[in-house]
Amino acid sequence: MNRPLPFHYGWLIVISGTLGSFACIGLAHFALGMLLPAMGEENSRMNSEMLCGQPSGILIY
């Protein structure tokens, strides 16, 4: 038989969405370190010039 959950099902959705957002943001920070040297060579820019937009992206989230 189906037993009801001891809490509302909506909380599962909220928790999974929050964990998914944290995982995406965290993995994006690690990926930036790998991609930054290749992007700098292609665009002939320094790392400091390319990282100027990162704090504004963090503030949006």
Secondary structure, 3 states (H helix, E strand, C coil): CCCCCCCCHHHHHHHHHHHHHHHHHHHHHHHHHHHHHHHHHHHCCCHHHHHHHHHHHHHHC
